[in-house]
Amino acid sequence: MGEDLKRILIIEDEVNIARVLQLELEHEGYKAEVSSDGVSGLERAQAGDWDLILLDIMLPRLNGIEVLRRFRRGTKQTPVLLLTARDTVPDKVMGLDQGANDYITKPFEIEEVLARIRANLRFQRGDGKEKKEEGILKVGDLSLNPKTREVKRGEREIQLTPREYDLLIYLMRHPSQVLEREQIIQEVWGYDYMGDTNVVDVYIRYLRKKIDKQAPMQLIRTVRGVGYTLREPRE
């Protein structure tokens, strides 16, 4: 089993929190290591082959948002979960914009942390779905290349955060199908996601801004009282 252990990097300066996370993760069968400041955390994140990173926002030497920004400059798609204080809403939004996959608010229950980790690791694997669809996905003039993660609307390139990409590829794999919020949560965030389902509405809004706002025709449609669908506009 040793070779199959998922490797998780914890970048957290509060010693007690870092130690609890490390012990709990190791108890669950993960290999967990800790960095206690932003500079060393970024160096280890870039140098190592991690399956997931837990990243505190408030760090000495280099704050978590800057660590995330520099880490995402590379090509790695490692899931990054932010650890945030309850009253730092702007930081959460900024973190998601910089490419965080999710955030966990302190104080947290360890069960929630473990559930979020499982959900993000599951989607990163794709459970085989990614490998079955190697071709470019298209809906109208919107295209997505799963191999390169390149997204275009016509000739316009669209930059997406990891979670926005996860949501879009799920919508594009089910064109014209009405997808309920709970269904989207289960497939994109994971079956054991413990957050609020309105996170779907928030991310649909993000996608619309990037995909539909500058286009003459809307592709993402709301089905009132049910959920959302991605479909070509009818003539």
C-alpha positions in Angstrom: 0.0 0.0 0.0 3.0 2.3 0.6 3.4 3.4 -3.0 -0.3 4.2 -3.3 -0.4 6.7 -0.4 -1.7 10.1 -1.4 0.8 12.9 -0.6 -0.6 16.0 1.1 1.3 19.1 1.9 0.0 21.2 4.8 1.2 24.9 4.7 0.1 26.2 8.1 2.0 28.3 10.7 -0.3 27.5 13.7 1.6 24.5 15.2 -1.4 22.9 16.9 -3.6 23.1 13.8 -0.8 21.7 11.6 -0.1 18.9 14.0 -3.7 17.9 14.3 -4.2 17.9 10.5 -1.0 15.9 10.0 -2.0 13.2 12.6 -5.5 12.9 11.3 -4.5 12.7 7.7 -1.8 10.0 8.5 -4.5 8.1 10.5 -6.7 8.1 7.4 -3.9 6.6 5.3 -2.4 9.7 3.7 1.3 10.8 3.7 1.2 14.3 5.2 4.0 16.8 5.6 4.0 20.3 7.0 5.6 23.7 6.1 5.2 26.5 8.6 5.7 29.6 6.4 4.8 30.8 2.9 8.3 30.8 1.4 9.3 27.3 2.4 5.8 26.1 1.7 5.9 27.5 -1.9 9.4 25.9 -2.4 8.1 22.5 -1.3 4.9 22.8 -3.2 6.8 23.5 -6.4 9.5 20.9 -5.8 7.3 18.0 -4.7 4.8 15.7 -6.5 1.8 16.4 -4.2 -1.7 15.0 -4.7 -3.3 17.9 -2.7 -2.2 21.0 -0.8 -3.9 22.5 2.3 -2.9 26.2 2.3 -3.5 28.7 5.1 -4.1 32.3 3.9 -2.5 34.0 6.9 1.2 32.9 6.7 4.5 34.6 7.7 7.0 35.6 5.1 4.6 35.1 2.2 0.8 35.1 2.5 -1.2 32.2 1.2 -2.8 34.1 -1.7 0.6 35.0 -3.1 1.8 31.4 -2.5 -1.2 30.2 -4.6 -0.6 32.8 -7.3 3.0 31.8 -7.8 2.2 28.1 -7.6 -0.4 28.4 -10.3 2.0 30.1 -12.6 3.3 26.6 -13.3 1.5 23.8 -15.2 0.6 21.7 -12.2 -3.2 21.2 -11.6 -2.7 20.0 -8.0 -5.9 20.6 -6.0 -5.4 23.5 -3.5 -7.7 23.9 -0.5 -7.5 27.2 1.3 -7.8 27.4 5.1 -9.4 30.7 5.9 -10.7 32.7 8.9 -14.4 33.1 9.1 -14.4 36.9 8.3 -12.1 36.9 5.3 -14.7 36.8 2.5 -12.5 39.0 0.1 -9.6 36.6 0.6 -11.8 33.6 -0.2 -13.0 35.2 -3.5 -9.4 36.3 -4.3 -8.2 32.7 -3.6 -10.8 31.2 -5.9 -9.9 33.7 -8.6 -6.2 32.7 -8.3 -7.0 29.1 -8.8 -7.9 27.5 -5.4 -10.2 24.5 -5.8 -12.1 25.0 -2.5 -11.9 26.7 0.9 -12.4 25.5 4.5 -13.4 28.0 7.1 -11.7 27.9 10.6 -12.6 26.7 13.1 -13.4 23.5 11.2 -14.4 20.0 12.0 -11.8 17.4 10.9 -14.6 15.4 9.2 -15.3 18.3 6.9 -11.6 18.6 6.0 -11.4 14.9 5.2 -14.6 15.0 3.2 -13.4 18.0 1.1 -10.0 16.2 0.5 -11.8 13.0 -0.6 -14.0 15.0 -3.0 -11.1 16.9 -4.6 -8.9 13.8 -4.9 -11.8 11.9 -6.5 -12.4 14.6 -9.1 -8.7 14.9 -9.8 -8.6 11.2 -10.7 -11.7 11.7 -12.8 -12.6 8.1 -11.9 -11.7 7.2 -15.5 -14.1 9.7 -17.1 -11.3 12.0 -18.4 -9.6 9.2 -20.3 -12.7 8.1 -22.1 -13.2 11.5 -23.7 -10.0 12.5 -25.2 -11.5 14.5 -28.1 -12.4 18.2 -28.1 -15.8 18.9 -26.6 -18.0 21.4 -28.4 -21.3 23.1 -27.8 -22.0 25.8 -30.3 -18.9 27.9 -30.7 -17.6 26.9 -27.3 -14.8 24.3 -27.3 -12.9 22.6 -24.6 -9.8 20.4 -25.0 -9.4 18.0 -22.1 -5.8 17.2 -23.0 -4.6 20.8 -22.8 -7.5 22.3 -20.7 -7.8 25.0 -23.3 -11.2 26.6 -23.5 -12.4 28.9 -26.4 -15.5 30.8 -27.3 -15.0 31.2 -31.0 -11.5 32.5 -31.3 -11.5 34.0 -27.8 -9.4 32.1 -25.3 -11.0 31.8 -21.8 -9.0 31.5 -18.6 -10.8 29.4 -16.0 -9.9 28.5 -12.4 -9.7 24.8 -11.6 -13.2 24.6 -10.2 -14.7 26.6 -13.0 -13.1 24.2 -15.4 -14.4 21.2 -13.5 -17.9 22.6 -13.7 -17.7 23.5 -17.3 -16.4 20.1 -18.5 -19.2 18.4 -16.6 -21.8 20.7 -18.3 -20.2 20.1 -21.7 -20.3 16.3 -21.2 -24.0 16.6 -20.8 -25.1 19.1 -23.5 -28.8 20.0 -23.5 -29.4 17.9 -20.4 -31.0 19.7 -17.5 -28.8 19.2 -14.5 -30.1 19.7 -10.9 -28.0 21.5 -8.4 -27.7 18.4 -6.2 -26.6 16.4 -9.2 -23.9 19.0 -10.0 -22.7 19.1 -6.4 -22.3 15.3 -6.4 -20.4 15.1 -9.6 -18.2 18.2 -9.4 -17.7 18.7 -5.7 -18.1 15.1 -4.6 -20.7 12.9 -3.0 -19.6 13.8 0.5 -19.4 17.6 0.0 -20.6 19.3 3.2 -21.0 22.9 1.9 -24.1 24.8 0.8 -25.6 24.0 -2.6 -25.7 27.7 -3.5 -22.0 27.3 -4.4 -23.3 26.0 -7.7 -25.2 29.3 -8.4 -22.0 31.2 -7.5 -19.9 29.2 -10.0 -22.5 29.3 -12.7 -22.4 33.1 -12.4 -18.6 33.0 -12.7 -18.8 30.9 -15.9 -21.5 33.1 -17.4 -19.3 36.2 -16.9 -16.4 34.5 -18.8 -18.3 32.5 -21.4 -21.6 34.3 -22.2 -21.0 38.0 -21.3 -19.2 39.0 -24.4 -21.0 36.6 -26.8 -24.2 37.4 -28.8 -25.8 34.1 -27.8 -26.1 32.6 -24.3 -25.2 28.9 -23.9 -25.7 28.5 -20.1 -29.4 28.5 -19.3 -31.3 28.5 -16.0 -34.2 26.1 -15.7 -36.2 27.7 -13.0 -36.7 25.6 -9.9 -34.6 22.8 -11.3 -31.0 23.7 -12.2 -28.9 24.5 -15.3 -28.3 23.3 -18.8 -25.7 24.1 -21.5 -27.1 24.0 -25.0 -26.7 25.6 -28.4 -29.1 28.5 -29.0 -32.1 27.6 -31.2 -32.5 29.4 -34.5 
